[in-house]
Amino acid sequence: MSLKEQFGKDVLLTGWGHSPFGKLVDETLESLIVGVAREAIANAGLEPGQIDEIYLGQFNSGMVPLGFASSLALQVSDDLANVPATRVENACASGSAALQQGAKALLAGTARNVLVIGAEKMTHAGADVVGAALLGADYEAAGKPSTTGFAGLFAETAKHYEKQHGPVGDVLGSIAAKNHRNGVANPYAQLRKDLGEDFCRTVSDKNPVVAEPLRRTDCSPVSDAPPPSCSPRKPPRRVPRQPRSGWPASATPMTSCRPPNATRLPSPEAWPPGSAPSAWPAWRWRTWTWRRCTTASPSPS
């Protein structure tokens, strides 16, 4: 069932803006947010005064001292002075959670045009600060010392997988090489060099083990950037089956370094009504960590 059939209206992404990923030493969190927000509003063919609500997706977790970052979007224009701005936090899914809240505002009829932003400023902070901030998203590791950070948690998952299915080093190396090849063609990518499978599969001085069995090329670097904004004129072709709790359905599994089975998702019975992964198409289940800024509007009836 489409959004049009469920709610009498569709939601359209009508404009977008994007900064590059990477170590942006000349940018602040404020300049990143303001820059892409202005770009997205202009790309949508709107004026700032036509924005009814703003949602900012930002994890932060102490990497930036400012805890009220949603106010930074108001620096885009004086015309946004009295526009409601809300920060949304949901770990790696903060950007997509903000997008979801914007869609809900449009479907509820409380807004005609919504500005959705996702941004993080990380590279200025020390490794200890970033590591502690990211581990704050883990139920068991939060607040505890760690030499491997979140890479160590994913390494534990890889070890569980190896026990059941055998070595994963070459497979992970192939995946890393594929990702680097794709980065070459992406002007916004942080790493734009085709390293090749041999390099990504081999431990070396330039590709050391971060947390066994994960090498540097298997892990993500920290980055600065505010999210882009996609603007399809139509909703995705596949939409979730009608959830019992209403659309959009959402569930966030508890992150733990020692889950009962680190290689399998919980059974559908363990999820809240209407939010089991089996009820979500691929575009819903994917964790969106894009640095993005989007303007969205309901389609004309």
N, C-alpha and C positions, 0 to 999 in steps of 0.2 A: 504494500500500500504506500502510495507516494505522500509527501507532505501536503500536497494540494488536496488529496482525497481525505487525509486525516484532519487537517486544520483549515482547509479552505484557502490556503496561500502557500507559495513556495518561497524559499530564501535564496537569493542570488548573491554571489560574490562579485562585486562590480568594479573593484579597483584594487591595486596592490602596489607595494613598494618593498624594496629589498636592499640591504647593505651586504657587502662581502662578509664571509666568515674569516676569522683570523685574529692576530694580535694587532688591534687597532689602537696604537699608542696615542694618537691624536684625538681619539673619541672618548667621550664620557657616556655614562648611561643616558643622561639627558639628551646629548646631541644625537645619539643613536635613535632614541625614541622619536624625537622631534623630526629628524630628517626623513625617516621612513613614513611617519604619519603624514607629513606634508605631501610626500610623493604619492601615497595611496589615495589621499583625498583628491588630489589633482587628477590622478589616473582614473578615478571614478567619475570625473566630471562634476564634482560637487564643490561647494564652498564650505569652509569650516563651520559657518553658522547653520548649515543644514544637518550637522551631526547631532543626534539625539542622545546617544549614550556611548561611553568608552569603556572597554575592558582591556586591561593589561595583564598578560600572562607572564609571571616572573617568579622563579624559584627563590633566588637570592640566598637565603639561609645564612646571612651574615657576610657574604662576599662583598656587599656594598653596604655602608653604614645606614643609608637612607631606608627606612622601613615603610615610607609612604610614597612609593614610586609612582603610583597611579596619578598623582598630581602633576608629574612631569609632562604628561601629554597635553596639559592645558597650556603649555608654553608654545604650542603650535600657533595659536592665534588668540587674540583677545575675545574673539567671538565664541570661544569655548569656555569662557569664564564660569558660566553657571550650568555647564553640562555635567551630569553625573559621571564620575570616573571611578571604577572599581578594579582593584588588583585581585587576580586569581592565582592561587598557588596549588599545584598538583604535581610536584617533582618534575620528572622529565616530560610529563604531559601537560605542563602549565599552559603552553600556547594553545593546544587543542581544547583544553578546558575553558579557556577564555573565549575561543571561537564558539564553543557550545553555549556558553552563557549569552553571547551575542545573538545566536540563533533563537534562543528561548525568548529574548526580549522582542525580537521581530515577530515571532509566532504569537506572543501574548498581546501584540498590538500596542505595547508601551513605547515603541520606537519605530521610526520609519527608516532611519539610516544609522547604522552602528559602526563605530571604528574599533577594530580589534588589533591589538599590538602584542607581540611577544618579544622579549628582550632579556639578555643577560650580559653583564660585564664581569669577566672572570680573570683575564690575563694579568691584570694589575696586582692581583692578590697573590700571596706566597703559596707554595705548594701545600704547606700545613693548613692554611686557611681554607683553600679550595677542597682539600681532602676531607677536612672535618665537615665542611658544608655539605658535600655530596653524601657523606656517610650519615648525615642527619636524616636522609630519606630511608634509612634502613632501621627497622624496628629494634634489632638486636645490637647493631654496631654503633648506633647513634651515641655520640659522646665518649666513645672509647678510642684509645690510640690504635693506629694502624699504619703499617709501612707500605701497604699495597693499595689502600683505598678501595674504591668501587671495583677496580680491576680484580682485586682479590676475591670479591664476592662472585663475579662472573667466572673467575678461575675455578671456584668451587663447583659451580654449575657444570663447567667443562669436565671436571674430574668425575662428577657423577655420571655424565654422559659416557665418558670413556670406559667406566666400569661396565656399562651395559652394552656398548656398541663398538668398543675398540678405540685406537688412537685417532685424534682429531686434528693433529698438527698440520698435515698436508691439506686437509679440507679447509681449515681456517685460513691457511696461507693462500689458497685459491680464492677464497671470498675476499680477503684483504686486497689481493692483486686486482680483482674485478672492480672493487670499490675505487682503487686508485686510478684505474683506467677511466672509469666514469668521471672522476674528478677533473681529468684533463679537459673534458668537454664542457665543464660547468664553470662559467665565469665567476660565480659566487663562492666556489669551493675554497676551503682553507688549504688543502693539499692538492696541488695540481701537477703531479709527476707520476708517470707510469713506472712503477718500481719492478714489475714483473713477478712471476710466480716464484722463481728461484730465490729471489731476495726475500720475499715475504714468507717463504717456507723455511728459511734457514736462520738459525741463531747466529748473530755476529755482533761486532762492536757497535755497528750502526743499527742493529735490530736485536737488542738484548731481550732476555726474558724479563717481563715485568712481574708476573705472578704465574708460576707454572700451572698450565702449559701455554699461557698467553704471552706472545711477544709484543714488542712495541707496535708493530704494524697491525696487530689484532685489536688494539685499544684506540680510544678516541682522545684527541688532544683537547685541552680547554680552549675556549674561543670567546670572542666578542662578536656580537651582532644582534640586531633586531630582526625579527622574522619578516619573510616576504609575504606577499599576499597574492594568492591565486584568484583569478576572476572568471571562472566558468559561467557562461550565461544560462546554463541549465543545471539543475541538481544532478548528482551522480545517478547513473543508470540504475544501480542497485541500491536499494534502501533496506533498512532492517525490517524484519517481520514485525508486525505490530506488537510492541512489548506490553505486558500487562500493566506496567507502571507508567506507560506513556512514553512518547519519543521526546528528546533523545534519551536512550538508556545509557547508563554509564556505571562502571564499577572499577574500583582500584584495588587489586590484590595487595595484601600486606607484603612488603618486601622484607625478606629475611635471608640471612646468610646460611641458614640451615633449615630449608623447607623440607617437608616430608618427602617430596620427590622433586628435585630441582629441574628435572627435564620434562615434566608434564604439568599442564595446567590443571587446576582443580576440576572435578566433575561438575557438570551444569547444576546439579542439585545443591552445590555449595555456594552458588552465586545468588544475589538478590533477584527477585522475580523480574523477568524481562531483560536481565543484563548478562546472561550467560554468553560466553564467546560464540557458542554454536548458533546464536541468534543474530550474530553480527556478520555482515559481509566484510571482505578484506579491507575495504577503505575505512571501516569503522574500527577494526581491531588493531590496525597498525598504530604504533605509538608515534604520534606526530611530534617531532622535536624541531620542526622548522623554526628558523628565526623569521618571523613574518609579521607583516602589518596589513590588515585587511579592512576594507569597507564593505559592508553587506546591507542589502535592502530586500524587503519582501517583493516578490514579483507582482505586477498588476493583476488584479482579480480578473 
